[in-house]
């Protein structure tokens, strides 16, 4: 029978096969990050900004940006003014005005509706 994995040594404590009373390193790091408050805001923001700038300046991003830009330019040249318009107003105007009293004064029509009798 194969031996149990290290992380399954003591399931009552939530894993962490060590026999000492110290929590696993990942749990300790998670607890420290959750309880750091505003003091850790600046270092964490610096790490996130570095990560974002590193990914934004990567060659894969520039390749994706070049493909997207060339596809957009091809569509714009192919469709012309129909692709992007300048927000010109519609040629049609507002709908024609219909007097509501003229609709009320009409004679009853044929159909499933029952006319109103006074």
N, C-alpha and C positions, 0 to 999 in steps of 0.2 A: 504494500500500500504506500503511495507517495506521501511525503511529508507535507504538512500544511504550509501555506505561504507565510512569510514573516509578518505581513500585515494582519493575518488572521489569528495571531497568537492569543490575544485577549480581546474578544469582541465586546465585552462589557464596558471597556474604556473607550471604544470607538476606534479600535485599530492601534497602530503604532506599536509594533512588536517588541519594543524595548521593555525591560522589566523595571526600569526606574520610574519614579513618580513625575518626571518632567514631561510636559506635553510634547508632541512631535514638533519639529521645527516649523512646518507649514502652519500648524495651528497657532503656534506662538507668534509667527509673523502676521497672521490674519488678525489675531487679537490686538497686536500692537498697532496695526494700520487702522483698525476700527476705533481705537480709543485715543488716537493721537490728537484729535481736535484741530484747531486752527493753526497750531504750530507746524503741522506737516503740510499745510496747504502750498506754501511756496516751493518746497523741494519737489512735491508731487507735480505741481504745475510745470516746473522746469523739466522734469522727466517727460511729461506728456508733450510739451512743446518740442523737445528734442526728437521724440519719437515721431510726431506729426511732420516735422520739417524733414526728417530723414526719409520718411516714406514719400513725402511730396516731391522731393528732389531726386528720387530714384529713377533709373533708366526705364523701368517698367511703367511708371506713371507717365513719363514723357512720351513713351511709345503709344500708350492708350490715348493721351491727349492729342497726339499727332493724327492718329486714326480717326478720332472723333471730329477733329477740326476739318480734316479732308473730306469726311462724309458730309458734314454740314455744308461745306463750301460747294461740293458737287451737287447737293440737293438745291442749294440756293441758286446756283448757275443754271441748273436744269429747269427749275420751275419758275424762276424769275420773280416777278411781282406777286404771283399767286402763292409763293412759299412764305414770304414775310410781307405783310402789308403795313402801311403806315397809319392805320386806324382811320381811314377816310370814312366819312359818314355814309350810311346806306343811301341808295338812290331813292328808295321808296320813302314816303313820308309817314305820318301817323295814320292809323286806321280811320276810315270815314266815321263821322259822328252820326249816331242813330238816336233819334229822340226816343226816350223810354216811353213817353206817353203814346206815341204812335204805335208802339208794340202792344200796349195795353188796350188800345182802341180797336185793334184788328178784329175782324169777324172770326168766329170759331172755325177751326180747320177740321178736315176729316181726319180721323185717326183714333187711336185708343184713348185719347184724353176726353174727359167729360167737361163740357162747358160750364161756366159759372152762371148760375141763375140767381137773380135778385129776389 
